[in-house]
């Protein structure tokens, strides 16, 4: 059965690759990379033993960055190739100092993957999380190249789908070392028939930015928030603006001097936020303009500042979670020791919720968000314990990156 499925997959991908190229030739993720993806052009490979890392997109590349640095620190002459599916991922990969070669992931067609395996001749293939490309795995198997899935996860939904082709998955991963983030994921791989499964931890806990209290102190003074309680609503997504702005309007009436900071995930939300602020009679300013001491609301229309802004807060709300969009990173305010609220839709960050063990606050609408915010500001000692426990859990979850590096080097030497 596995060989029949593989034959069908190879036949279909062989037939579809050229029409696919025509369909995506002007897409930003594929434009200017089609010849590389088809192996019509092959990159120059620096001399030395090469290890091929792959991450789908920006999040996976960021998590791999620390692992690559850890491996390179122990094997400084190792040549590092890093591939990514998306343009954003490749741009992030190019900014990692220890990376020698950045590639788009080649199309998963048999002859293409075989050409890349021969050309790169990697000592190991390291794939972030759970990307299973059949021709890539088979090409590595036939070239006798060790393969590892790092930070490996298998959601309940993916697990149920893979069970329908269990023998095929077991065939593809029979020589792959699975390095899982947690026991539940490791157990699912074992049920699928994978033999080499280990629990290492989650590297994403190690990819948090460093705390810079001096930057936060300077920011507080610049915004005129030295003596004011601060509420930060971060990563607000489309559809959440009305609930967040109702909360801002209600809370500022009840809490004298409250300074609210709203950071949209995408700049398209800025106009809607300013319109809602005017409608609700909330005095506001934009981050890109000169600060106003009389403003109660800062709408952030710049990028790259959210993490430091969380450091200002006495209370934080993390968006993408009141609407069904999977949530955003709750660990950023938690790292600052801030009591953290979020909505019920956190499917993309269940790993983070599990790590902090219920020490966040779930709200479902503006009324609940307002009540919880006012309770945190008025009774900070009541919620400080939850914030401390969440931060402690985050600290205890760190350190997986070095364990992954050790496992990879052992696998390569073995």
C-alpha positions as CSV (number, residue, x, y, z in Angstrom):
1,X,0.0,0.0,0.0
2,X,2.7,2.6,0.8
3,X,4.4,2.0,-2.6
4,X,1.1,2.4,-4.4
5,X,0.3,5.7,-2.6
6,X,3.8,7.0,-3.3
7,X,3.5,6.0,-7.0
8,X,0.3,7.9,-7.4
9,X,1.7,10.9,-5.5
10,X,4.8,11.0,-7.7
11,X,2.7,10.7,-10.9
12,X,0.3,13.5,-9.9
13,X,3.1,15.9,-8.8
14,X,5.0,15.2,-12.0
15,X,2.0,16.1,-14.1
16,X,1.0,19.2,-12.1
17,X,4.3,20.9,-11.6
18,X,4.3,22.7,-14.9
19,X,0.7,24.0,-14.8
20,X,1.4,25.0,-11.2
21,X,4.4,27.1,-12.3
22,X,2.2,28.9,-14.8
23,X,-0.4,29.6,-12.2
24,X,2.0,31.0,-9.5
25,X,4.7,32.6,-11.7
26,X,3.7,36.1,-10.6
27,X,3.0,35.4,-6.9
28,X,5.4,37.1,-4.5
29,X,6.4,33.8,-2.9
30,X,7.3,32.2,-6.2
31,X,8.3,35.1,-8.5
32,X,12.1,35.0,-9.2
33,X,12.4,31.6,-7.5
34,X,10.8,29.2,-10.0
35,X,14.0,28.1,-11.7
36,X,15.5,27.3,-8.3
37,X,12.4,25.4,-7.2
38,X,12.5,23.4,-10.4
39,X,16.3,22.8,-10.0
40,X,16.8,24.3,-13.5
41,X,19.3,26.6,-11.7
42,X,21.2,25.1,-8.8
43,X,22.9,27.3,-6.2
44,X,26.6,27.6,-5.5
45,X,27.4,25.5,-2.4
46,X,30.3,26.6,-0.1
47,X,32.9,23.9,0.6
48,X,32.5,21.9,3.8
49,X,30.1,19.6,5.5
50,X,26.6,20.9,5.0
51,X,23.4,20.6,7.1
52,X,20.1,21.5,5.5
53,X,17.5,23.1,7.7
54,X,14.0,23.8,6.6
55,X,11.2,25.9,8.0
56,X,7.9,26.7,6.4
57,X,7.6,30.4,7.2
58,X,8.6,33.2,9.5
59,X,7.6,31.6,12.8
60,X,9.5,28.4,12.1
61,X,12.6,30.2,10.8
62,X,12.7,32.3,14.0
63,X,12.6,29.2,16.1
64,X,15.3,27.6,14.0
65,X,17.6,30.6,14.3
66,X,18.7,29.8,17.9
67,X,19.2,26.1,16.9
68,X,21.4,27.0,14.0
69,X,23.5,29.3,16.2
70,X,23.8,26.6,18.8
71,X,24.9,24.0,16.2
72,X,27.3,26.5,14.5
73,X,28.9,27.4,17.9
74,X,29.9,23.8,18.3
75,X,30.7,23.1,14.7
76,X,31.9,26.5,13.3
77,X,33.1,25.0,10.0
78,X,29.7,23.5,9.3
79,X,27.9,24.9,6.2
80,X,24.3,25.8,7.0
81,X,21.7,25.8,4.2
82,X,18.2,27.1,5.3
83,X,15.2,26.8,3.1
84,X,11.7,28.3,3.5
85,X,8.4,28.2,1.7
86,X,7.6,31.9,1.9
87,X,9.3,35.2,1.0
88,X,9.0,36.4,4.6
89,X,10.7,33.3,5.8
90,X,13.5,33.6,3.3
91,X,14.1,37.2,4.3
92,X,14.3,36.2,7.9
93,X,16.7,33.4,7.0
94,X,19.0,35.8,5.2
95,X,19.3,37.9,8.3
96,X,20.7,35.0,10.4
97,X,24.4,35.4,10.6
98,X,25.3,31.7,10.8
99,X,23.3,30.8,7.6
100,X,25.5,30.4,4.5
101,X,22.9,29.5,1.9
102,X,19.2,30.5,1.7
103,X,16.9,28.6,-0.6
104,X,13.2,28.4,-1.5
105,X,12.0,24.9,-0.8
106,X,12.2,23.0,-4.2
107,X,8.9,21.6,-5.6
108,X,8.2,18.2,-4.1
109,X,8.7,16.3,-7.4
110,X,10.9,13.2,-7.4
111,X,13.5,14.2,-9.9
112,X,13.8,17.7,-8.4
113,X,14.4,16.4,-4.9
114,X,16.9,13.8,-6.1
115,X,18.9,16.6,-7.9
116,X,19.0,18.7,-4.8
117,X,20.0,15.9,-2.6
118,X,22.9,15.1,-4.9
119,X,23.9,18.8,-5.4
120,X,23.8,19.8,-1.7
121,X,24.9,16.4,-0.4
122,X,23.9,17.3,3.2
123,X,25.2,15.4,6.3
124,X,21.7,15.8,7.7
125,X,18.2,17.2,6.9
126,X,16.5,19.1,9.7
127,X,12.8,20.0,9.3
128,X,11.0,22.3,11.7
129,X,7.7,21.1,13.2
130,X,5.8,18.6,10.9
131,X,6.2,19.2,7.2
132,X,6.0,15.8,5.5
133,X,7.0,16.1,1.8
134,X,7.0,12.5,0.4
135,X,9.5,13.0,-2.3
136,X,11.9,15.0,-0.1
137,X,11.8,12.2,2.6
138,X,12.2,9.4,0.0
139,X,15.2,11.2,-1.7
140,X,16.9,11.6,1.7
141,X,16.2,7.9,2.5
142,X,17.7,6.7,-0.8
143,X,20.8,9.0,-0.3
144,X,21.2,7.6,3.2
145,X,20.9,11.1,4.7
146,X,19.8,11.2,8.4
147,X,16.6,13.3,8.8
148,X,15.1,14.9,12.0
149,X,11.9,16.6,12.6
150,X,12.6,19.2,15.4
151,X,10.0,21.0,17.5
152,X,7.7,18.3,16.1
153,X,4.0,18.7,16.7
154,X,1.0,16.7,15.5
155,X,-2.3,18.3,16.1
156,X,-5.4,16.1,16.8
157,X,-6.8,17.1,13.4
158,X,-3.7,16.2,11.5
159,X,-3.3,13.0,13.5
160,X,-6.8,11.8,12.5
161,X,-6.1,12.6,8.8
162,X,-2.8,10.8,8.8
163,X,-4.4,7.7,10.4
164,X,-6.1,7.1,7.1
165,X,-2.7,6.6,5.4
166,X,-0.9,5.3,8.5
167,X,1.2,2.8,6.6
168,X,2.4,5.5,4.2
169,X,3.4,7.9,7.0
170,X,5.2,5.1,8.8
171,X,7.1,4.3,5.5
172,X,8.1,7.9,4.9
173,X,9.2,8.4,8.5
174,X,10.7,5.0,9.2
175,X,14.3,6.4,9.3
176,X,13.4,9.9,10.7
177,X,14.2,10.9,14.2
178,X,11.2,12.7,15.7
179,X,12.1,15.2,18.3
180,X,8.8,16.3,19.8
181,X,7.7,19.3,21.9
182,X,5.6,17.3,24.3
183,X,4.4,13.8,25.2
184,X,1.0,14.1,23.5
185,X,2.6,14.8,20.2
186,X,5.2,12.0,20.7
187,X,2.4,9.5,21.4
188,X,0.6,10.4,18.2
189,X,3.7,9.8,16.1
190,X,4.2,6.4,17.9
191,X,0.6,5.4,17.0
192,X,1.4,6.2,13.4
193,X,4.2,3.6,13.5
194,X,7.2,5.9,13.9
195,X,9.9,4.2,16.0
196,X,12.5,6.9,16.8
197,X,10.5,9.4,18.9
198,X,12.0,11.6,21.6
199,X,10.5,14.4,23.8
200,X,12.9,17.4,23.8
201,X,10.7,20.4,24.5
202,X,9.6,23.5,22.6
203,X,12.3,25.8,21.1
204,X,9.8,28.7,20.7
205,X,10.2,29.4,24.4
206,X,13.9,30.2,23.6
207,X,13.1,32.6,20.8
208,X,11.6,35.3,23.0
209,X,13.3,38.7,22.7
210,X,15.5,40.0,25.5
211,X,14.0,42.3,28.1
212,X,15.3,45.8,27.9
213,X,13.9,47.7,31.0
214,X,15.9,50.8,30.1
215,X,14.1,51.1,26.8
216,X,10.7,50.7,28.5
217,X,11.7,53.4,31.1
218,X,12.6,55.8,28.2
219,X,9.3,55.0,26.4
220,X,7.2,55.6,29.5
221,X,8.7,59.0,29.9
222,X,8.3,59.9,26.3
223,X,4.7,59.0,26.3
224,X,4.0,60.8,29.6
225,X,2.8,57.7,31.3
226,X,5.2,57.8,34.3
227,X,2.4,58.1,36.9
228,X,-0.5,56.6,35.0
229,X,-1.8,53.0,35.0
230,X,-1.3,51.5,31.5
231,X,-3.3,48.9,29.6
232,X,-1.9,47.4,26.4
233,X,-4.1,45.6,23.9
234,X,-1.7,44.0,21.4
235,X,-2.0,42.2,18.0
236,X,-5.6,43.3,17.6
237,X,-7.2,41.7,14.5
238,X,-10.0,42.8,12.2
239,X,-13.3,42.3,13.9
240,X,-11.9,42.9,17.4
241,X,-11.6,46.7,17.1
242,X,-15.2,47.4,18.4
243,X,-14.8,45.2,21.5
244,X,-11.4,46.6,22.4
245,X,-12.5,50.2,21.9
246,X,-15.7,49.7,24.0
247,X,-13.4,48.4,26.7
248,X,-11.1,51.5,26.4
249,X,-14.1,53.8,26.6
250,X,-15.6,52.1,29.6
251,X,-12.4,51.7,31.5
252,X,-11.2,55.3,31.2
253,X,-14.5,56.4,32.7
254,X,-14.0,54.2,35.8
255,X,-10.2,54.4,36.2
256,X,-8.8,58.0,36.6
257,X,-5.7,58.6,34.5
258,X,-5.8,55.2,32.7
259,X,-3.6,55.3,29.6
260,X,-4.5,52.7,26.9
261,X,-2.3,51.5,24.1
262,X,-3.8,49.6,21.2
263,X,-1.5,47.9,18.8
264,X,-3.2,46.4,15.7
265,X,-1.7,43.4,14.0
266,X,-2.1,44.9,10.6
267,X,-2.0,48.6,9.6
268,X,-5.3,48.3,7.9
269,X,-7.0,48.4,11.4
270,X,-5.6,51.8,12.2
271,X,-8.3,53.8,10.4
272,X,-11.1,51.8,12.0
273,X,-9.6,52.3,15.4
274,X,-9.3,56.1,15.0
275,X,-12.9,56.3,13.7
276,X,-14.1,54.3,16.7
277,X,-12.1,56.5,19.1
278,X,-13.8,59.6,17.7
279,X,-17.2,58.0,17.8
280,X,-16.7,57.0,21.5
281,X,-15.3,60.4,22.4
282,X,-11.9,59.0,23.4
283,X,-8.9,61.4,23.1
284,X,-6.3,59.7,21.0
285,X,-3.0,60.1,19.3
286,X,-0.9,58.1,16.8
287,X,2.5,56.6,17.7
288,X,4.0,58.2,14.5
289,X,3.0,61.8,15.6
290,X,4.3,64.0,18.5
291,X,3.0,62.7,21.9
292,X,0.1,64.5,23.5
293,X,0.0,64.6,27.3
294,X,-3.8,64.9,27.4
295,X,-4.5,61.8,25.3
296,X,-6.0,58.7,26.9
297,X,-5.3,56.4,24.0
298,X,-2.2,55.7,21.9
299,X,-3.0,53.9,18.6
300,X,0.3,52.4,17.4
301,X,0.7,52.8,13.6
302,X,4.4,51.8,13.6
303,X,5.9,48.3,13.7
304,X,8.4,46.3,15.8
305,X,7.5,47.9,19.2
306,X,4.9,45.7,20.7
307,X,7.2,43.7,23.0
308,X,8.6,46.8,24.7
309,X,5.2,48.3,25.0
310,X,4.0,45.3,26.9
311,X,6.7,46.2,29.5
312,X,4.8,49.4,30.2
313,X,1.6,47.6,31.2
314,X,-0.2,46.9,34.4
315,X,-2.6,44.7,32.4
316,X,-2.5,43.3,28.9
317,X,-4.9,41.8,26.3
318,X,-3.6,39.7,23.4
319,X,-5.7,39.8,20.3
320,X,-6.5,37.5,17.5
321,X,-8.5,35.5,20.1
322,X,-11.9,37.2,20.4
323,X,-12.5,36.3,16.8
324,X,-11.7,32.8,15.5
325,X,-8.2,33.5,14.2
326,X,-6.1,31.2,16.4
327,X,-4.7,33.8,18.8
328,X,-1.4,35.5,19.1
329,X,1.7,35.2,21.4
330,X,0.6,35.5,25.0
331,X,4.2,34.9,26.1
332,X,5.3,38.4,25.3
333,X,3.4,40.2,28.1
334,X,3.9,37.2,30.4
335,X,7.7,37.6,30.0
336,X,7.3,41.1,31.6
337,X,5.3,39.7,34.5
338,X,2.1,41.4,33.3
339,X,-1.4,39.9,34.1
340,X,-2.5,38.7,30.7
341,X,-6.0,38.4,29.2
342,X,-7.0,36.7,25.9
343,X,-10.1,35.5,24.2
344,X,-11.3,31.8,23.8
345,X,-9.8,31.3,20.3
346,X,-6.2,30.3,20.9
347,X,-5.8,27.2,18.7
348,X,-2.4,28.3,17.3
349,X,-1.0,28.9,20.8
350,X,-2.3,26.0,22.8
351,X,1.4,25.0,23.4
352,X,1.9,28.4,25.2
353,X,-1.4,28.0,27.2
354,X,-0.4,24.6,28.3
355,X,3.0,25.8,29.5
356,X,1.6,28.6,31.7
357,X,-0.9,26.2,33.2
358,X,-4.1,28.3,33.4
359,X,-2.4,31.5,34.8
360,X,-4.0,33.7,32.1
361,X,-7.4,35.2,32.1
362,X,-10.0,34.3,29.4
363,X,-12.6,36.9,28.3
364,X,-15.2,36.5,25.6
365,X,-16.5,40.1,24.9
366,X,-16.1,43.7,25.8
367,X,-18.0,43.5,29.0
368,X,-15.8,40.7,30.4
369,X,-12.7,42.4,29.1
370,X,-13.7,45.7,30.8
371,X,-14.6,44.1,34.1
372,X,-11.4,42.0,34.2
373,X,-9.2,45.0,33.2
374,X,-10.7,47.2,36.0
375,X,-10.3,44.4,38.5
376,X,-6.6,44.0,37.7
377,X,-5.9,47.8,37.9
378,X,-7.9,48.2,41.2
379,X,-6.6,45.0,42.9
380,X,-3.1,44.4,41.5
381,X,-2.1,42.2,44.3
382,X,-4.9,39.8,43.6
383,X,-3.6,39.1,40.1
384,X,0.1,39.5,40.6
385,X,0.4,35.9,41.8
386,X,-1.0,34.6,38.5
387,X,1.4,36.7,36.6
388,X,4.3,35.5,38.6
389,X,3.4,31.8,38.2
390,X,2.9,32.3,34.4
391,X,6.3,34.0,34.1
392,X,8.0,31.2,36.2
393,X,6.4,28.6,34.0
394,X,7.8,30.4,30.9
395,X,11.3,30.4,32.5
396,X,11.1,26.7,33.3
397,X,10.1,25.9,29.7
398,X,13.2,27.3,28.2
399,X,16.4,25.5,27.3
400,X,15.1,23.1,24.6
401,X,17.3,24.6,21.9
402,X,20.6,23.4,23.4
403,X,19.1,19.9,23.9
404,X,18.0,19.9,20.2
405,X,21.6,20.9,19.2
406,X,23.1,18.1,21.2
407,X,20.7,15.5,19.7
408,X,21.4,16.7,16.2
409,X,25.2,16.6,16.6
410,X,24.9,13.1,18.2
411,X,22.7,11.9,15.3
412,X,25.2,13.2,12.7
413,X,28.2,11.7,14.4
414,X,26.3,8.4,14.8
